[in-house]
Amino acid sequence: MIAYLNGKLAFKSPAMVHLDVNGVGYEVQISLHTWTQIGGLETCKLLTYVHIKEDAHTMYGFFSDAERSMFLQLISVSGVGAGTARMMLSSLTPEDVQRAIVMENEKMLEGVKGIGNKTAKRIILELKDKVKKHREETVYLSPQTHNSIEEDALNALVTLGIARNMAEQAVRKVLKAEPQLHELEVLIKKSLKNL
């Protein structure tokens, strides 16, 4: 299979690119997340996944390994196809999808067009353990990577002397109520109020 393509962007749109690799043009479906990262580029490397069905072979491209990994996890869920996974990664960043799954935030997933309550619950049920394990491995293998706002808040609360399980519950409660919260200081203050 094709692991990645590296070439000139002959055509770009928010949903698809044509990537010229040594004179061969590949049509690659992309998410809005990838689109924002390649917007100003003339050449790029896209990690790929080829989706094969009876009536079509469709190639999906991703700017980052985190996005491709999340896409592959999403399509492993029964009832979630490649189009739905791409829609999710166009509406939310891979980190937001990951956070919604770990925090069991159904509302955040339901905010994506085409995702209903049953699908959101199924995604959380089938992926929660996999995503948690993947996050722990990533943090363990590469401690220099940037922590998410959730992890930073947890670390701060534990440093303040709060038991980790109590801190996790408080942070989850705040993020479930306010999924779009992106300010660390505000998250820590609100979590302290929820203890």
DANOR-V702783 format. One record per backbone hydrogen bond with DSSP energy under -0.5 kcal/mol. NH is the residue of the N-H (numbers start at 1). CO is the residue of the C=O. If there is no record, write none. Layout:
nh:NH co:CO
nh:NH co:CO
This chain:
nh:3 co:1
nh:5 co:46
nh:7 co:44
nh:8 co:20
nh:9 co:42
nh:10 co:8
nh:10 co:18
nh:11 co:18
nh:13 co:16
nh:17 co:28
nh:18 co:11
nh:19 co:17
nh:19 co:26
nh:20 co:8
nh:20 co:18
nh:21 co:19
nh:21 co:24
nh:22 co:20
nh:24 co:21
nh:25 co:23
nh:26 co:19
nh:26 co:24
nh:28 co:17
nh:28 co:26
nh:29 co:59
nh:30 co:15
nh:33 co:89
nh:35 co:31
nh:36 co:32
nh:37 co:33
nh:37 co:34
nh:38 co:34
nh:39 co:35
nh:41 co:38
nh:44 co:7
nh:46 co:5
nh:46 co:44
nh:47 co:62
nh:48 co:3
nh:49 co:60
nh:51 co:49
nh:51 co:58
nh:52 co:50
nh:53 co:51
nh:53 co:56
nh:58 co:51
nh:58 co:56
nh:60 co:49
nh:61 co:29
nh:62 co:47
nh:68 co:64
nh:69 co:65
nh:70 co:66
nh:71 co:67
nh:72 co:68
nh:73 co:69
nh:74 co:70
nh:75 co:71
nh:76 co:72
nh:76 co:73
nh:77 co:74
nh:80 co:77
nh:81 co:79
nh:85 co:81
nh:86 co:82
nh:87 co:83
nh:88 co:84
nh:89 co:85
nh:90 co:86
nh:91 co:87
nh:92 co:88
nh:97 co:93
nh:98 co:94
nh:99 co:95
nh:100 co:96
nh:101 co:97
nh:102 co:98
nh:103 co:99
nh:104 co:101
nh:105 co:100
nh:106 co:104
nh:109 co:105
nh:110 co:106
nh:111 co:107
nh:112 co:109
nh:115 co:112
nh:116 co:114
nh:120 co:116
nh:121 co:117
nh:122 co:118
nh:123 co:119
nh:124 co:120
nh:125 co:121
nh:126 co:122
nh:127 co:123
nh:128 co:124
nh:131 co:127
nh:132 co:128
nh:133 co:129
nh:134 co:130
nh:135 co:131
nh:136 co:132
nh:137 co:133
nh:138 co:134
nh:139 co:135
nh:140 co:136
nh:141 co:137
nh:142 co:138
nh:145 co:142
nh:152 co:148
nh:153 co:149
nh:154 co:150
nh:155 co:151
nh:156 co:152
nh:157 co:153
nh:158 co:154
nh:159 co:155
nh:160 co:156
nh:161 co:158
nh:162 co:157
nh:167 co:163
nh:168 co:164
nh:169 co:165
nh:170 co:166
nh:171 co:167
nh:172 co:168
nh:173 co:169
nh:174 co:170
nh:175 co:171
nh:176 co:172
nh:177 co:173
nh:178 co:174
nh:181 co:178
nh:184 co:182
nh:187 co:183
nh:188 co:184
nh:189 co:185
nh:190 co:186
nh:191 co:187
nh:192 co:188
nh:193 co:189
nh:194 co:190
nh:194 co:191
nh:195 co:192
